[in-house]
C-alpha cells in the first residue's frame, strides 16, 4: 500500500475512533476542564497524531493505548463521583479571592493571579468595583464566579412582592430568510399572521435573517443587511408592542394579587394604558 494512502486511512480511522471516545467521555471534556481532564485531552490528541503518521507496522497499538486512556479517565470520573476527598485531590478546591469587598492578597498569590487579571475577570462579569463584590471565588476549573453585595443586586419581582407569569424562551419563526412553520404553530400563529406583522414594517420574509416571537406575541427581527434603515413605522410598532406588554402585565398583576386596594390600582393602570394604546394605534397604522 502506498504511504500516502496508508496515512490517509489511518487518519480517518483515528478521527472516527477519537470521536467515539470523546462521545464516551461526555460533555465535560469539551467545556471547562479540570487538571486531569486537561492532561487527558492533550495525551489523547498526541496518541491520535501518532496513529495517523507513524508508519510502524504495529500502529494498532496506538488504538489500544487510546482505549486504555479513555478507560482510565472514565474510571477516575466514577471514583470522583463517590469520593469527595479524591475529587478534591485530583481537581483541586475552589479559592476565595474576594470576601465582603476585601481582596484576599494571599489567595491571589496562591493562584498566581495578578490584580490586573482579577479586575479583568470582574469586568467580564460587568463589575468595575471590587468593593461592590460580596464574594468572588475561583473554581477548580479556573473560572471566577462572583456574588454582588445585596445593595448592588438588581430588584426582582419577588423582592417587590409581585407574582409574575412564567415566560418561555422566544421562538425563532424565521431563520436564514425561511419561515419555520412548526415554530409558528407552537406559538399559535400562522404564515398569514407573520406576513401581516412584517407588512406593518414594510418588510418581506426574504429580508429577514432572524425573527423571534415571545410569549406576548411581540415580533422582533434582524435583517440581512445591517446597513438597511428601519422602516419609518418600525420603532412606533415596537413601542406599541411594549405598551401592549405593559398593559397585559398590569392586568395579570391585578388578577394575582389578593389585596383589593392593589387590585384596583393595577386595574386603573391597565385601563389607562389600554386607552393610550387605542389612541396611539391609528397613528402607527396610518
HELIX and SHEET records of a PDB file:
HELIX    1   1 UNK A    3  UNK A   25  1                                  23    
HELIX    2   2 UNK A   27  UNK A   30  5                                   4    
HELIX    3   3 UNK A   35  UNK A   53  1                                  19    
HELIX    4   4 UNK A   60  UNK A   82  1                                  23    
HELIX    5   5 UNK A   84  UNK A   91  1                                   8    
HELIX    6   6 UNK A  105  UNK A  110  1                                   6    
HELIX    7   7 UNK A  115  UNK A  124  1                                  10    
HELIX    8   8 UNK A  130  UNK A  132  5                                   3    
HELIX    9   9 UNK A  150  UNK A  152  5                                   3    
HELIX   10  10 UNK A  181  UNK A  186  1                                   6    
HELIX   11  11 UNK A  191  UNK A  199  1                                   9    
HELIX   12  12 UNK A  205  UNK A  207  5                                   3    
HELIX   13  13 UNK A  234  UNK A  256  1                                  23    
HELIX   14  14 UNK A  260  UNK A  285  1                                  26    
SHEET    1   A 4 UNK A 102  UNK A 103  0                                        
SHEET    2   A 4 UNK A  95  UNK A  99 -1                                        
SHEET    3   A 4 UNK A 133  UNK A 138 -1                                        
SHEET    4   A 4 UNK A 144  UNK A 148 -1                                        
SHEET    1   B 4 UNK A 178  UNK A 179  0                                        
SHEET    2   B 4 UNK A 171  UNK A 175 -1                                        
SHEET    3   B 4 UNK A 208  UNK A 213 -1                                        
SHEET    4   B 4 UNK A 219  UNK A 223 -1                                        
END                                                                             
